[in-house]
Amino acid sequence: MKKSMLSTKQSYLMCAVGIVVLFGILMGVCESGMASTYIKGIMMTSCIAIIMTTSLNLTIGVLGQLTLGCCGFEAIGAYSAALLSKLLVANGVAMDPTLRFLLTTLAGGVVACIFGILVGIPALRLHGDYLAIITLGFGEIIRVIIQNLKVAGGMGLDKGAAGQALIGIDRLANLYVVFWITVVTVVLLFMFARSRYGRAVKAIRDDEIAANASGINITYMKVLVFAISAFFAGIAGGIFAQYIGSLNPAMAGWLQSINYVIMVVFGGMGSLTGSIVSAIGLTILPELLRAFSSYRMLVYSVALVLIMIFRPQGIFGNWEFSLTKVINKIFYPVKVREHGKPKQDGADGKSEKAVKSGKSAKEADKTAGKATKTKEAQA
């Protein structure tokens, strides 16, 4: 039974058109001068938060495993991209700035993905609080190692002394390019969650024993999700490094990781729509409350407490926004209801036979019953 008046190709086309329209609005706001440098900075920070939150939602919401070391992968991606960018400049490699930005950002994601695999294989044998503790410890290990590395501005691991921030990074991040990176990230994560791999991961989340008995490779799927999440966290780190222009190991601290976990829970675990909205909202909210600097963290905390009391599943729960459904409700409201109705009922409550013969439904049923008894008697 067809529930949507738009075909699959038409749905994809409408989503693509919606994204292009959103990009056009972004360009119009930026190019017309309506958005100041401060507003553009908030937009860039929101895009980074969206990439981090949606990638973390894959682990927490889809896989159902609590991790607190996502900023460790972000820091790995950030420092890898920054050091590669500085290396290319030092060796005099001539390259288009946008191409260099994309190349170094991708390299940061790949390095973070490798570390995600190395950490995920032993860590994902644990569950619940134990997994949260070991990933929290991993994030702190990464922070301490980075702040002592000579290439990252430290004094060396043998000296044991923290160094300065890594500076001199070319600021190559462009808002338009970052917007499309964010779109690609969300699309890929959405497609993965809806694929057969995503369904297998959700089966592990719901009942790991039953999923294992069904033939799903539990370890492989967990490490796969962990690696994908780490890859996109590294992408976010590469963007951050080439937007800020300097890096400090404090970005890998556990408080930053908890902020991203709050965004996932706030929007709704398992909902990419919720992660996007919460990432944008919780990025803008502290800025809006900056005038009330003495009370803004109090208001922020109270808002989180109220959400957890009255909406513990998050604002959106598991719900996902669908442009196709919106279009169907606007342009095909009657036809959708007709398609959803059972075929055997007529418009005024009569059966098809009653409608055709002009009799009431009760009389038609009696006639059908007599005909059945006559056939049984003849048999």
Secondary structure as UniProt FT lines:
FT   HELIX           8..31
FT   TURN            32..33
FT   HELIX           37..57
FT   HELIX           58..62
FT   HELIX           70..90
FT   TURN            91..92
FT   HELIX           97..123
FT   TURN            124..125
FT   HELIX           128..148
FT   TURN            150..153
FT   TURN            157..160
FT   HELIX           175..194
FT   HELIX           196..206
FT   HELIX           208..213
FT   TURN            214..215
FT   HELIX           218..244
FT   HELIX           249..252
FT   HELIX           254..267
FT   TURN            269..270
FT   HELIX           272..288
FT   HELIX           289..292
FT   TURN            293..295
FT   HELIX           296..310
FT   TURN            312..313
FT   TURN            317..318
FT   HELIX           323..331
FT   HELIX           333..340
FT   TURN            343..344
FT   TURN            347..348
FT   HELIX           352..357
FT   HELIX           361..378
//
